[in-house]
């Protein structure tokens, strides 16, 4: 009767097994990058007041990291709370929305200042995204309507609970920081304002990233080149031919 031979695992086999296990883990750098990608997706969805679908979020995560989605979402929650003062809330049917996480229990000056800064950053991001998607220029009438969709009334005489004097913030602070450029359109009666990206915004933000995120929000396999005007701007920014197919690209939140 043949005898079975049991072979002991060699050191090389053990090393291979350990290496394979390590390869399935997600590095902190990759986790942070993927969390940043999801955060940007959620912010664009919030600007349009469209719930973000869990299925669409999963599409942002490479297959090899799919099982780490709970870890990634935990970091997403942390980033959204610490940087943008938002809380990520999961609704029924696996949809996510952002809830303003600025409470009234912050009594010390340092916390108040930090909250104000994160609220300002969220507003500025939404404004710049809106301007780009409307052709790099937004007329005052549409600008006011857009802000109202974000629950910000620039015409109100009452200070915003988190942003304070919104008109001063936008027309003075954001323009002084070179994030916004505001000019007068004298062809109208009376003259109205026009809003564009400022020099700093052009240097710090990628229009391609914004366009790709908007496509993900719309879903239905929306592709960047279907936004013809915006796609031409993106290609011109990168110095690439206008018929070049977009390549997948990860976004990141700068810390």
C-alpha positions as CSV (number, residue, x, y, z in Angstrom):
1,X,0.0,0.0,0.0
2,X,1.5,3.3,-1.0
3,X,2.6,5.5,1.9
4,X,1.6,9.1,2.1
5,X,4.4,11.5,2.5
6,X,3.8,14.7,4.5
7,X,6.2,17.5,3.7
8,X,6.9,20.3,6.1
9,X,6.5,23.7,4.9
10,X,9.8,25.3,4.0
11,X,10.9,28.7,5.2
12,X,10.3,30.0,1.6
13,X,6.7,28.7,1.7
14,X,6.1,30.5,5.0
15,X,7.6,33.7,3.7
16,X,5.5,33.5,0.6
17,X,2.3,33.0,2.7
18,X,3.2,36.0,4.9
19,X,4.0,38.1,1.9
20,X,0.7,37.2,0.3
21,X,-1.1,38.2,3.5
22,X,0.7,41.5,3.7
23,X,-0.2,42.2,0.0
24,X,-3.9,42.0,0.9
25,X,-3.6,44.7,3.5
26,X,-4.1,48.3,2.7
27,X,-1.3,50.8,3.4
28,X,-2.1,54.0,5.3
29,X,-1.1,56.0,2.3
30,X,-3.5,54.2,0.0
31,X,-6.3,54.3,2.5
32,X,-5.8,58.1,2.9
33,X,-5.8,58.6,-0.9
34,X,-9.0,56.5,-1.4
35,X,-10.7,58.3,1.5
36,X,-9.8,61.6,-0.1
37,X,-11.3,60.4,-3.4
38,X,-14.6,59.5,-1.6
39,X,-14.6,62.8,0.3
40,X,-14.4,64.8,-2.9
41,X,-17.2,62.7,-4.4
42,X,-19.4,63.4,-1.4
43,X,-18.7,67.1,-1.5
44,X,-19.7,67.4,-5.2
45,X,-22.8,65.3,-4.5
46,X,-23.7,67.7,-1.6
47,X,-23.3,70.7,-3.8
48,X,-25.9,69.3,-6.1
49,X,-28.0,68.0,-3.2
50,X,-27.9,64.5,-4.6
51,X,-27.5,61.6,-2.2
52,X,-24.4,59.6,-2.9
53,X,-25.0,55.9,-3.6
54,X,-23.0,53.3,-1.9
55,X,-22.8,51.4,-5.1
56,X,-21.2,54.4,-6.8
57,X,-18.7,54.9,-3.9
58,X,-17.7,51.2,-4.3
59,X,-16.9,51.9,-7.9
60,X,-14.3,54.4,-6.8
61,X,-12.4,51.7,-4.8
62,X,-10.1,49.3,-6.8
63,X,-11.2,45.7,-6.5
64,X,-8.1,44.8,-4.5
65,X,-9.1,47.2,-1.8
66,X,-12.8,46.6,-1.9
67,X,-12.8,44.6,1.4
68,X,-11.3,47.6,3.2
69,X,-14.3,49.8,2.5
70,X,-15.3,50.0,6.2
71,X,-11.8,51.3,7.1
72,X,-11.8,53.8,4.2
73,X,-15.3,55.1,5.2
74,X,-14.1,55.5,8.8
75,X,-11.4,57.7,7.6
76,X,-13.8,59.5,5.3
77,X,-16.0,60.3,8.3
78,X,-13.0,61.6,10.2
79,X,-11.8,63.9,7.3
80,X,-15.3,65.2,6.7
81,X,-15.8,66.1,10.3
82,X,-12.3,67.5,11.0
83,X,-11.8,69.4,7.7
84,X,-15.3,70.3,6.5
85,X,-17.4,70.1,9.6
86,X,-19.7,67.6,8.0
87,X,-21.1,64.3,9.3
88,X,-21.6,61.4,6.8
89,X,-25.0,59.9,7.4
90,X,-26.2,56.7,5.7
91,X,-29.8,56.7,4.6
92,X,-32.1,53.8,3.7
93,X,-31.3,52.0,0.4
94,X,-27.5,52.6,1.0
95,X,-27.5,56.3,0.2
96,X,-25.2,58.8,1.9
97,X,-25.7,62.5,2.6
98,X,-23.7,65.2,4.5
99,X,-25.1,66.8,7.6
100,X,-23.7,70.1,8.9
101,X,-21.9,68.9,12.1
102,X,-21.4,72.4,13.6
103,X,-23.1,72.3,16.9
104,X,-23.7,74.9,19.6
105,X,-21.6,73.1,22.2
106,X,-18.3,74.6,21.1
107,X,-17.7,77.3,23.6
108,X,-14.0,78.0,23.4
109,X,-12.5,80.5,20.9
110,X,-10.1,78.1,19.3
111,X,-12.8,75.6,18.4
112,X,-15.0,78.4,17.0
113,X,-12.2,79.7,14.8
114,X,-11.5,76.2,13.5
115,X,-15.2,75.6,12.7
116,X,-15.5,78.9,10.9
117,X,-12.4,78.1,8.8
118,X,-13.8,74.6,7.7
119,X,-17.2,76.1,6.9
120,X,-15.5,78.8,4.7
121,X,-13.4,76.1,3.0
122,X,-16.6,74.1,2.2
123,X,-18.3,77.2,0.8
124,X,-15.3,78.2,-1.3
125,X,-15.0,74.7,-2.8
126,X,-18.7,74.7,-3.7
127,X,-18.5,78.1,-5.3
128,X,-15.4,77.3,-7.4
129,X,-17.0,74.0,-8.6
130,X,-20.2,75.8,-9.6
131,X,-18.4,78.5,-11.5
132,X,-16.4,75.9,-13.5
133,X,-19.4,73.8,-14.5
134,X,-21.2,76.9,-15.7
135,X,-18.5,77.8,-18.2
136,X,-15.9,79.4,-16.0
137,X,-18.1,82.4,-15.4
138,X,-21.2,82.9,-13.3
139,X,-23.5,85.9,-13.6
140,X,-24.6,87.5,-10.3
141,X,-28.2,86.4,-10.7
142,X,-27.3,82.7,-11.1
143,X,-24.6,83.0,-8.4
144,X,-27.2,84.1,-5.9
145,X,-29.6,81.3,-6.9
146,X,-26.7,78.8,-6.7
147,X,-25.8,79.9,-3.2
148,X,-29.4,79.6,-2.1
149,X,-29.3,75.9,-3.1
150,X,-26.5,75.6,-0.6
151,X,-28.6,77.3,2.1
152,X,-26.6,80.5,1.9
153,X,-28.4,83.8,1.3
154,X,-25.9,86.4,0.2
155,X,-28.5,89.1,0.2
156,X,-29.6,88.5,3.8
157,X,-28.9,91.2,6.3
158,X,-28.7,88.6,9.1
159,X,-25.3,87.0,9.6
160,X,-25.0,83.3,8.7
161,X,-24.7,81.1,11.9
162,X,-21.3,79.7,10.8
163,X,-20.1,82.0,8.1
164,X,-21.0,85.3,9.5
165,X,-21.2,88.1,6.9
166,X,-21.4,86.1,3.7
167,X,-21.3,89.0,1.3
168,X,-18.1,90.4,3.0
169,X,-16.6,86.9,3.1
170,X,-17.1,86.4,-0.7
171,X,-16.5,89.9,-2.0
172,X,-13.6,90.8,0.2
173,X,-11.9,87.8,1.8
174,X,-12.1,85.3,-1.1
175,X,-11.1,88.0,-3.6
176,X,-8.2,89.3,-1.4
177,X,-6.9,85.7,-1.2
178,X,-7.1,85.5,-5.0
179,X,-9.5,82.6,-4.9
180,X,-12.2,84.6,-6.7
181,X,-12.1,87.3,-9.3
182,X,-15.2,89.5,-9.4
183,X,-15.8,92.0,-12.2
184,X,-18.6,94.3,-13.3
185,X,-20.6,93.6,-16.4
186,X,-21.4,97.2,-17.6
187,X,-23.4,95.9,-20.6
188,X,-26.4,95.4,-18.3
189,X,-28.6,98.1,-16.7
190,X,-27.9,98.3,-13.9
191,X,-24.4,96.7,-14.0
192,X,-24.1,93.3,-12.4
193,X,-21.2,91.2,-11.1
194,X,-19.5,88.4,-12.8
195,X,-17.7,85.6,-10.8
196,X,-14.6,83.8,-12.0
197,X,-11.8,81.7,-10.6
198,X,-8.9,83.8,-9.1
199,X,-5.2,83.2,-9.7
200,X,-4.8,81.1,-6.5
201,X,-7.7,78.8,-7.5
202,X,-6.1,78.1,-10.9
203,X,-2.9,77.1,-9.2
204,X,-4.3,75.0,-6.4
205,X,-7.3,73.2,-8.1
206,X,-7.5,70.7,-10.9
207,X,-10.4,71.2,-13.3
208,X,-10.1,67.7,-14.5
209,X,-10.6,66.3,-11.0
210,X,-13.8,68.4,-10.6
211,X,-15.1,67.3,-14.0
212,X,-14.5,63.6,-13.2
213,X,-16.2,63.9,-9.9
214,X,-19.3,65.6,-11.4
215,X,-19.5,62.7,-13.9
216,X,-19.5,60.2,-11.0
217,X,-22.3,62.1,-9.3
218,X,-24.4,62.0,-12.4
219,X,-23.7,58.3,-12.8
220,X,-25.1,56.4,-15.8
221,X,-21.6,56.0,-17.2
222,X,-21.3,59.7,-17.7
223,X,-17.9,60.5,-19.2
224,X,-16.0,63.8,-19.0
225,X,-15.9,64.4,-22.8
226,X,-19.7,64.5,-22.9
227,X,-19.4,67.9,-21.1
228,X,-18.0,69.4,-24.3
229,X,-17.1,72.9,-23.1
230,X,-15.6,71.8,-19.8
231,X,-13.7,68.9,-21.5
232,X,-12.1,71.4,-23.9
233,X,-11.0,73.5,-21.0
234,X,-9.5,70.5,-19.2
235,X,-7.6,69.5,-22.4
236,X,-6.3,73.0,-22.9
237,X,-5.2,73.1,-19.3
238,X,-3.1,70.0,-19.7
239,X,-1.9,70.8,-23.2
240,X,-3.4,67.6,-24.6
241,X,-5.3,67.0,-27.9
242,X,-9.0,67.6,-27.4
243,X,-9.9,64.0,-28.6
244,X,-7.6,62.4,-26.0
245,X,-9.5,59.8,-23.9
246,X,-9.5,60.6,-20.1
247,X,-7.4,58.3,-18.0
248,X,-8.4,57.2,-14.5
249,X,-7.0,59.5,-11.9
250,X,-7.1,59.5,-8.1
251,X,-7.9,62.7,-6.2
252,X,-6.5,63.7,-2.9
253,X,-7.3,66.1,-0.2
254,X,-4.3,68.2,0.7
255,X,-3.6,68.3,4.4
